[in-house]
Structures are given as C-alpha cells and as structure tokens.
Amino acid sequence: MTTPIDLLLHARWVIPVEPEGAVYPDHALAVHGGRIVDVLPSARAAARYRAREIQLLDRHALIPGLVNAHVHAPMVLFRGLADDLALMDWLEHHIWPAERRFVDPEFVRDGMRHAIAEMIAGGTTCFNDMFFFPDQGAAVAAEVGMRITAGLIVIEFPTPWARDTDEYFSKGTAVYDAYRGHPLVRTAFAPHAPYTVSDDALQRVSALAEELDVPIQMHVHETAREVDEALAASGERPLVRLKRLGLLSPRLQAVHMTALDSSDIALVAEHGVHVIHCPSSNLKLASGFCPVHALQAAGVNVALGTDGAASNNRLDLLNEMRTAALLAKAQAGEARAVPAARALHMATLAGARALGMEGLTGSLLPGKAADLVAIDLGGIDTEPVYDPISQIVYAAGRECVTDVWVAGRRLLAARGFTTLDVEAILGQSRAWRARIAAEGVGSGPRAPG
C-alpha cells in the first residue's frame, strides 16, 4: 500500500549536507505538509509513495536551500553607487548620506523584492537581513514565501528608522511581537558595530536577547582600523569589550571578523560565538581576511554571507562558496583548507546553525522543512561530473539553479518566478536609480591615489 504525499522529487544526486560530504546517487526526496518525510533510492520511492506531484531531475543535484547569514537586502538599490572605496570612506561619505536621503518604507519594500528575486534565482531560501524598517522587509519576505531573520537595528545616531536608542528598542520589540510565531519570519537584535553602539545599549541588547530568546548579529573586528581605534580609546579589543558586557555567547553572530589574533580566536571558540564570513565584500572593501581555517580548526562555526549588494555587488551565495574555499586555501597555504564539502556546509547547515535554525533547515533530513534547490549539472560548463559537490562549489554558477522550494512551496520553477513579477521589480529599481542619480548622489569610478 502506498502513502499519499504532496511531492516526490527524483534527482540524479541528493546531497543532504548532513552527514557532510555524503552524496546519494539516483535518490528521491519525499515531501508532505512542507516537510521532508523521506530520502530514499528512487526505485523504492515509487513503490512506497503516491505523490500528488512528481518531478524528475535527472541532470540535477538536489541540495538544501542556501542560507545567506548576513545581508543588507534593500541596499541592492545602491548597487554600484560608490565602488572602489575603503570601508569608512564608503560608509561615512557615500552610503550613510544616501541612506539618510532615500531610505523609507517604500525604498525598503522595493529593494527587498529585488534582493529576494536575486537570491531565489541563486538558490538562497533563508537570509538574515540587517537594515532599517525591518517590519517592511519582513512583510515582503512573508508575502513572497521566503524565510527571513529580520534584524532589529540598534545604533547611536538618528536614522530614517528611529531618532534615538529608546526608539530603536521600542520599534524593534514591536517588530518582534508582530512576527512572534510566524512560520517564515524570525527576528534578531542587530546592533551595528562596537564603534557605533554604547556600553549601555549593548548591555540592554544582551538582556533583551536573553529575555526574548533571540540571536544577536553584529559587525565585529571588520577592519584592523576598528581594532586599533578601540585599543587607542579604551585599551580593549572590541571582542574583549563585548565579553565584559556579556555579549559573547552562542547567541552572537559576529560578522566579518577579519582582524583577529590567536587570543580573539580562542575567545570566540570558548564562548561558542558564530562567525559570519563575507569574503567578496571583505575583498572589495579591502577590509582584510577572515582566518577561516584557523577558526574552524578551533571548533568555531563559520557561516557565509554576501553582505549588501552595495559592497559585493552580487547576492550570490554560490559565488561566496567558491570564493571562501579558494581564499582559505591561499591564506592558509593548504589546499585542503575548506574543501568543497565544507564550503557547501558553510553555505547551508552552518548558516542555519548560526541563526538558531539548524533543527528546521540547512540539511535534507526527514522532519526538516522542505527548503530545497535543484542545480542542473548537465550543461557544457559543468560536465563531466566526477564529484557533484566539487562541481557545485568550483564550476556551477547561479545560472545552473533551476528550481527552488521553501517549506515545500515552489518559488522558482524552471528558472521562472512563481511569486514575483520581475518586470515590475525592474521597473521600480530603474525608477529609484533615476531618482538617486538625478539628485547627485554617488559617482562613477574613482581615480587612484
């Protein structure tokens, strides 16, 4: 007797990520009620299940949805606005002024739709967003069917979202209350960085995060300059200060982490801090190199993020996997540093673990959400296939992604969007570009020197 289910996917390879490096040739994945109910050989699946929908993916690898653990999604509307600049010049003289001038609820909604479309097309099914008006961003993600952790911004100066610290907290907790228990939306406190948030505010973040049982995401040790200025001002490295204030714990997702010494690595390992590595953004802004191999050797969970499209300029986690793997090898002087299976783990289960969602997503195990990506490895740029995991990391691009599901709902079907109107999105983005350019914000390439 067969069991009725919603969906049965037959794939050339199923790559569950858990266990790391496993590849199941000619397997099927059974989905019902938005959850994975079985992973088994295709020959047995047909006899065991009667599916309402069956899909054959005979050129494809089926993997967990990618988790973009750090992004400023609506900033896609600033893509290319201020390129080829160092971080603080980029922030203080270009990005922060543009945000003050243009960011409002409409900007966030339009930018979020554009960013989500780009991420879905590249196989991302879950992301942690750090931007203003998180209520608007969360609403768009929920409408589209995307999984989001919405960052509740805290920063010491006024922005379009809030005038002072108290308002950041009051608005942030209101967003938390509005989405508590939502199937696709979670929240996290998002203090911007040690140099932009006071001790009092950070202690308040720590206490509220504990009370509400939510994570904390923060830019930390992003550049050597940040660390040097902290030492000059207080005699403390930023991570030491965060320890003193009670923020170092498995709740903390420390983003970038390029300026680390051995004591910093030992500190984050001791306290179970997660590190979010954004290799392309770090390279483009010349921020430094996150010591991924050393962190993983110390037992630190390292996930991947794209950062925003204003500093990357792609919201492409497949590209981040390849960049992270290659960069780690060069930095460590070790070809086995971050092998392909580890890079895929960083982009999936490590990201889910950092966000506190490893029981829900990040791998293809029965009981988990059916957050899935089909990658076509049958093209001229990916054949012949000896090892599908290596091929995904080192050869495949986002153009190989054909189908994407979140909680069993198909958001990308044969490269076509099912919940988004791309032409409308492009029209809105082009209108924003015309408005921003007309007001003289941003400029072309900078001359050297």
C-alpha positions as CSV (number, residue, x, y, z in Angstrom):
1,M,0.0,0.0,0.0
2,T,1.4,3.4,-1.0
3,T,1.4,6.5,1.2
4,P,-0.1,9.7,-0.2
5,I,2.2,12.7,-0.2
6,D,2.4,16.2,-1.8
7,L,5.6,16.0,-3.8
8,L,8.2,13.4,-4.9
9,L,11.4,14.6,-6.4
10,H,13.7,12.2,-8.2
11,A,17.2,13.5,-8.6
12,R,20.4,12.3,-10.2
13,W,22.1,13.1,-6.9
14,V,20.7,14.0,-3.5
15,I,23.3,15.9,-1.4
16,P,21.9,16.0,2.2
17,V,24.9,18.0,3.7
18,E,24.3,16.1,6.9
19,P,26.4,13.9,7.0
20,E,28.9,16.3,5.5
21,G,30.2,15.1,2.1
22,A,27.5,12.5,1.6
23,V,26.2,12.0,-2.0
24,Y,23.2,9.7,-2.8
25,P,23.0,8.9,-6.5
26,D,19.6,8.2,-8.1
27,H,17.7,9.1,-4.9
28,A,14.3,10.7,-4.3
29,L,13.1,13.1,-1.7
30,A,9.5,12.9,-0.4
31,V,7.7,16.0,0.8
32,H,4.4,16.4,2.6
33,G,3.0,19.3,4.5
34,G,6.0,21.4,3.7
35,R,8.4,18.9,5.4
36,I,10.8,16.3,4.2
37,V,9.3,12.9,5.1
38,D,11.9,10.6,3.4
39,V,15.1,10.4,1.5
40,L,15.5,7.0,-0.3
41,P,16.5,5.4,-3.6
42,S,14.3,6.3,-6.5
43,A,13.5,2.7,-7.3
44,R,12.0,2.3,-3.8
45,A,10.3,5.7,-3.7
46,A,7.8,4.9,-6.5
47,A,6.7,1.8,-4.6
48,R,6.3,3.5,-1.3
49,Y,4.7,6.8,-2.1
50,R,1.8,8.1,-4.2
51,A,2.6,11.8,-4.9
52,R,0.2,14.5,-6.0
53,E,3.2,16.0,-7.9
54,I,6.2,14.2,-9.3
55,Q,9.3,15.9,-10.7
56,L,12.2,14.2,-12.5
57,L,15.6,15.9,-12.1
58,D,17.8,13.5,-14.0
59,R,20.6,16.1,-14.6
60,H,20.4,17.7,-11.2
61,A,21.8,17.7,-7.8
62,L,19.2,18.4,-5.1
63,I,20.7,20.3,-2.1
64,P,19.4,22.1,0.9
65,G,18.4,25.7,0.3
66,L,21.4,28.1,0.8
67,V,21.4,30.3,3.9
68,N,22.7,33.9,3.4
69,A,23.6,34.6,7.0
70,H,24.3,38.3,6.5
71,V,22.9,40.7,4.0
72,H,21.6,44.3,3.9
73,A,19.0,43.3,1.3
74,P,17.3,46.6,0.3
75,M,20.7,48.1,-0.4
76,V,20.5,46.4,-3.7
77,L,19.1,49.7,-4.9
78,F,22.6,51.2,-4.1
79,R,24.4,48.6,-6.1
80,G,27.4,50.3,-7.9
81,L,26.7,53.6,-6.2
82,A,30.1,54.0,-4.5
83,D,32.6,51.4,-5.7
84,D,36.3,51.1,-5.2
85,L,36.5,52.8,-1.8
86,A,37.7,51.7,1.7
87,L,35.1,50.9,4.2
88,M,34.9,54.0,6.3
89,D,35.1,56.4,3.3
90,W,32.4,54.3,1.6
91,L,30.2,54.4,4.8
92,E,30.7,57.9,6.0
93,H,30.8,59.9,2.8
94,H,28.5,57.8,0.5
95,I,26.3,55.1,2.0
96,W,25.2,56.8,5.2
97,P,24.3,60.1,3.4
98,A,22.4,58.1,0.7
99,E,20.5,56.2,3.4
100,R,19.5,59.4,5.2
101,R,18.3,60.9,2.0
102,F,16.4,58.0,0.4
103,V,15.6,55.2,2.8
104,D,11.9,55.0,3.7
105,P,9.3,52.2,3.8
106,E,8.8,52.3,0.0
107,F,12.6,52.0,-0.6
108,V,12.8,49.0,1.7
109,R,9.8,47.2,0.1
110,D,11.1,47.8,-3.4
111,G,14.7,46.9,-2.6
112,M,13.6,43.8,-0.7
113,R,11.6,42.5,-3.6
114,H,14.6,43.0,-5.9
115,A,17.0,41.4,-3.5
116,I,14.8,38.4,-2.8
117,A,14.4,37.7,-6.5
118,E,18.1,37.8,-7.0
119,M,18.7,35.5,-4.0
120,I,16.0,33.0,-5.0
121,A,17.5,32.8,-8.5
122,G,20.8,31.9,-6.9
123,G,19.4,29.2,-4.6
124,T,19.0,31.1,-1.4
125,T,16.0,30.1,0.7
126,C,16.8,31.8,4.0
127,F,18.6,35.0,4.9
128,N,19.4,37.2,7.9
129,D,18.7,40.9,6.9
130,M,20.2,43.9,8.8
131,F,18.5,47.0,7.6
132,F,16.1,49.8,8.6
133,F,12.3,49.3,8.6
134,P,12.6,45.6,9.4
135,D,8.8,45.4,9.6
136,Q,8.6,46.3,5.9
137,G,11.3,43.8,4.9
138,A,9.7,41.0,6.9
139,A,6.3,41.7,5.3
140,V,7.7,41.4,1.8
141,A,9.6,38.2,2.6
142,A,6.5,36.6,4.1
143,E,4.4,37.7,1.1
144,V,6.9,36.2,-1.4
145,G,7.4,33.0,0.7
146,M,11.0,33.5,1.7
147,R,12.5,32.6,5.0
148,I,13.9,35.6,6.8
149,T,15.5,36.6,10.1
150,A,14.8,40.4,10.4
151,G,17.5,42.4,12.2
152,L,16.3,44.8,14.8
153,I,18.7,47.7,14.3
154,V,20.4,49.5,17.2
155,I,22.8,52.3,16.5
156,E,23.6,55.5,18.4
157,F,22.7,58.1,15.9
158,P,19.3,59.0,14.3
159,T,18.3,57.3,11.0
160,P,15.1,57.2,9.0
161,W,14.0,54.3,11.2
162,A,14.5,55.8,14.6
163,R,15.6,59.0,16.3
164,D,17.3,57.7,19.4
165,T,18.3,54.5,21.3
166,D,14.9,54.2,23.1
167,E,13.1,54.4,19.8
168,Y,15.3,51.7,18.2
169,F,14.4,49.4,21.1
170,S,10.7,50.2,21.2
171,K,10.3,49.8,17.4
172,G,12.4,46.6,17.4
173,T,10.4,44.9,20.1
174,A,7.2,45.8,18.3
175,V,8.5,44.0,15.2
176,Y,9.4,41.0,17.4
177,D,5.9,41.0,18.8
178,A,4.3,41.3,15.4
179,Y,6.1,38.3,14.0
180,R,6.4,36.1,17.0
181,G,5.5,32.5,16.0
182,H,5.4,33.3,12.2
183,P,6.3,30.3,10.1
184,L,8.8,32.2,7.9
185,V,9.8,35.2,9.9
186,R,12.2,35.4,12.9
187,T,13.9,38.3,14.4
188,A,17.4,39.1,15.9
189,F,18.8,42.1,17.6
190,A,21.2,43.9,15.2
191,P,23.5,46.4,16.9
192,H,25.5,47.8,14.1
193,A,29.1,47.6,15.4
194,P,31.1,48.1,18.6
195,Y,32.2,51.6,17.5
196,T,28.6,52.8,16.8
197,V,26.8,51.4,19.9
198,S,27.4,52.4,23.6
199,D,28.0,50.1,26.5
200,D,24.6,50.9,27.9
201,A,22.8,50.0,24.7
202,L,24.9,46.8,24.3
203,Q,24.0,45.6,27.8
204,R,20.4,46.3,27.0
205,V,20.7,44.2,23.8
206,S,22.2,41.4,25.8
207,A,19.5,41.4,28.4
208,L,16.6,41.7,25.9
209,A,18.0,39.0,23.7
210,E,18.2,36.6,26.7
211,E,14.6,37.6,27.8
212,L,13.1,37.2,24.3
213,D,15.3,34.2,23.3
214,V,16.6,35.7,20.0
215,P,20.0,35.9,18.5
216,I,22.3,38.9,18.1
217,Q,24.1,39.8,14.9
218,M,26.8,42.5,14.8
219,H,29.7,43.7,12.6
220,V,32.8,42.9,14.7
221,H,36.5,43.3,14.1
222,E,35.7,44.2,10.5
223,T,39.0,46.0,9.9
224,A,42.3,46.5,11.6
225,R,41.5,50.2,11.9
226,E,38.4,49.3,14.1
227,V,40.6,47.3,16.5
228,D,43.4,49.9,16.6
229,E,41.0,52.7,17.3
230,A,39.3,50.7,20.1
231,L,42.7,50.0,21.7
232,A,43.7,53.6,21.5
233,A,40.4,54.8,23.0
234,S,39.9,52.2,25.8
235,G,42.8,49.8,25.8
236,E,40.4,47.0,25.0
237,R,40.0,45.0,21.8
238,P,36.3,45.0,20.7
239,L,35.8,41.3,21.5
240,V,37.2,41.8,25.0
241,R,34.7,44.7,25.5
242,L,31.9,42.5,24.2
243,K,32.9,39.8,26.7
244,R,32.9,42.3,29.5
245,L,29.4,43.4,28.5
246,G,28.0,39.9,28.4
247,L,27.6,39.6,24.6
248,L,29.9,36.7,23.9
249,S,27.7,33.6,23.8
250,P,26.2,31.2,21.2
251,R,23.6,33.9,20.6
252,L,26.2,36.2,18.9
253,Q,26.8,36.1,15.2
254,A,30.0,38.1,14.7
255,V,30.1,39.3,11.1
256,H,33.3,39.8,9.1
257,M,35.9,39.1,11.8
258,T,38.9,39.9,9.6
259,A,41.2,41.4,12.2
260,L,41.8,38.5,14.6
261,D,44.8,37.3,16.6
262,S,45.1,34.0,18.4
263,S,43.6,35.3,21.6
264,D,40.5,36.5,19.7
265,I,40.1,33.1,18.1
266,A,40.4,31.4,21.5
267,L,37.8,33.8,22.9
268,V,35.1,33.1,20.3
269,A,35.8,29.4,20.5
270,E,35.4,29.4,24.2
271,H,32.1,31.2,24.2
272,G,30.5,29.5,21.2
273,V,30.3,32.6,19.1
274,H,29.3,32.1,15.4
275,V,31.3,33.8,12.7
276,I,29.7,35.1,9.5
277,H,32.3,35.3,6.7
278,C,31.6,37.7,3.8
279,P,34.6,37.0,1.6
280,S,33.6,39.0,-1.5
281,S,32.7,42.2,0.4
282,N,35.8,41.9,2.6
283,L,37.9,41.7,-0.6
284,K,36.2,44.5,-2.4
285,L,36.4,46.9,0.5
286,A,40.0,45.8,1.3
287,S,38.8,45.1,4.9
288,G,41.1,42.1,5.5
289,F,41.0,38.4,5.6
290,C,38.9,36.3,8.0
291,P,41.1,33.4,9.2
292,V,38.5,30.7,8.4
293,H,40.8,27.7,8.5
294,A,42.1,28.7,12.0
295,L,38.6,29.4,13.3
296,Q,37.3,26.1,12.1
297,A,40.3,24.3,13.5
298,A,39.4,25.9,16.8
299,G,35.9,24.5,16.6
300,V,34.2,27.8,15.6
301,N,31.1,27.6,13.4
302,V,31.7,29.7,10.3
303,A,28.8,30.6,8.0
304,L,28.6,32.6,4.8
305,G,27.0,35.9,3.9
306,T,27.1,38.1,0.9
307,D,26.8,41.4,2.7
308,G,24.9,44.0,0.8
309,A,24.9,44.5,-3.0
310,A,26.3,47.9,-2.4
311,S,29.6,46.3,-1.3
312,N,29.7,42.9,-3.1
313,N,28.0,43.6,-5.7
314,R,26.2,40.2,-6.1
315,L,23.7,38.5,-3.7
316,D,25.1,35.2,-4.9
317,L,25.9,32.6,-2.3
318,L,27.2,30.1,-4.8
319,N,29.9,32.6,-5.7
320,E,30.6,33.1,-1.9
321,M,31.2,29.4,-1.5
322,R,33.8,29.3,-4.3
323,T,35.5,32.5,-3.1
324,A,35.6,31.3,0.5
325,A,37.1,28.0,-0.4
326,L,39.7,29.4,-2.7
327,L,40.6,32.3,-0.3
328,A,41.0,29.9,2.6
329,K,43.4,27.7,0.7
330,A,45.6,30.7,-0.3
331,Q,45.5,32.2,3.1
332,A,46.3,29.0,5.0
333,G,48.8,27.8,2.4
334,E,46.9,24.5,2.5
335,A,44.9,23.0,-0.4
336,R,42.8,21.0,2.0
337,A,41.6,24.1,3.9
338,V,37.9,24.5,3.3
339,P,37.3,21.6,0.8
340,A,34.2,21.6,-1.3
341,A,32.0,19.7,1.1
342,R,33.0,22.1,3.9
343,A,32.2,25.1,1.7
344,L,28.7,23.7,1.0
345,H,28.2,23.1,4.7
346,M,29.2,26.7,5.4
347,A,26.5,27.9,3.0
348,T,23.8,25.7,4.4
349,L,23.9,24.0,7.8
350,A,26.5,26.3,9.3
351,G,24.3,29.3,8.4
352,A,21.2,27.6,9.8
353,R,23.1,26.8,13.0
354,A,24.3,30.4,13.3
355,L,20.8,31.7,13.0
356,G,19.5,29.1,15.5
357,M,17.6,27.2,12.9
358,E,19.6,24.0,12.4
359,G,16.6,22.0,13.6
360,L,14.4,23.5,10.8
361,T,16.6,23.9,7.7
362,G,20.1,23.6,6.4
363,S,20.2,19.9,5.6
364,L,18.0,17.3,3.9
365,L,16.8,15.1,6.8
366,P,13.3,13.8,7.5
367,G,11.4,16.2,9.7
368,K,13.1,19.3,8.4
369,A,11.4,22.0,6.3
370,A,11.5,21.2,2.5
371,D,13.8,24.1,1.7
372,L,15.4,22.8,-1.5
373,V,17.4,23.8,-4.5
374,A,17.8,21.9,-7.8
375,I,21.1,22.6,-9.6
376,D,21.5,21.4,-13.2
377,L,24.9,19.9,-13.6
378,G,24.3,18.6,-17.2
379,G,25.5,21.6,-19.1
380,I,28.6,22.3,-21.1
381,D,30.2,24.3,-18.2
382,T,29.6,21.5,-15.6
383,E,30.1,18.2,-17.4
384,P,31.7,15.7,-16.9
385,V,30.7,15.2,-13.3
386,Y,33.1,13.1,-11.2
387,D,32.1,14.7,-7.8
388,P,28.9,16.7,-7.7
389,I,29.8,18.6,-4.6
390,S,33.1,19.8,-6.1
391,Q,31.2,20.6,-9.3
392,I,28.7,22.8,-7.4
393,V,31.4,24.7,-5.5
394,Y,34.0,25.1,-8.2
395,A,32.2,25.0,-11.5
396,A,28.5,25.8,-11.2
397,G,27.1,29.3,-11.2
398,R,23.7,30.6,-10.2
399,E,22.6,30.2,-13.8
400,C,22.6,26.4,-13.0
401,V,19.8,26.8,-10.4
402,T,16.5,25.8,-12.0
403,D,14.1,25.2,-9.1
404,V,13.7,26.4,-5.5
405,W,11.3,25.4,-2.8
406,V,10.7,27.0,0.6
407,A,8.7,24.9,3.1
408,G,7.6,22.8,0.1
409,R,6.3,25.8,-1.9
410,R,7.9,26.2,-5.3
411,L,9.3,29.8,-5.6
412,L,11.4,29.1,-8.8
413,A,10.1,26.7,-11.5
414,A,12.3,26.0,-14.5
415,R,14.1,29.4,-13.7
416,G,10.7,31.2,-13.7
417,F,9.5,33.0,-10.5
418,T,6.1,31.9,-9.2
419,T,5.5,34.7,-6.5
420,L,7.3,37.7,-8.0
421,D,6.8,39.9,-11.0
422,V,10.3,40.5,-12.3
423,E,9.4,43.2,-14.9
424,A,7.6,45.2,-12.2
425,I,10.6,44.8,-9.9
426,L,13.0,46.0,-12.6
427,G,10.8,49.0,-13.3
428,Q,10.8,50.1,-9.7
429,S,14.5,49.6,-9.4
430,R,15.2,51.7,-12.5
431,A,12.9,54.4,-11.2
432,W,15.0,54.5,-8.0
433,R,18.2,54.7,-10.0
434,A,16.9,57.6,-12.0
435,R,15.8,59.5,-8.8
436,I,19.1,58.8,-6.9
437,A,21.2,59.8,-9.9
438,A,19.1,63.0,-10.6
439,E,19.8,64.2,-7.0
440,G,23.5,63.8,-7.5
441,V,24.2,61.0,-5.0
442,G,27.0,58.7,-5.9
443,S,29.6,58.9,-8.7
444,G,31.5,56.9,-11.2
445,P,34.8,55.1,-10.8
446,R,37.4,56.9,-8.6
447,A,40.8,57.9,-9.8
448,P,43.6,56.1,-7.9
449,G,45.5,58.0,-5.2
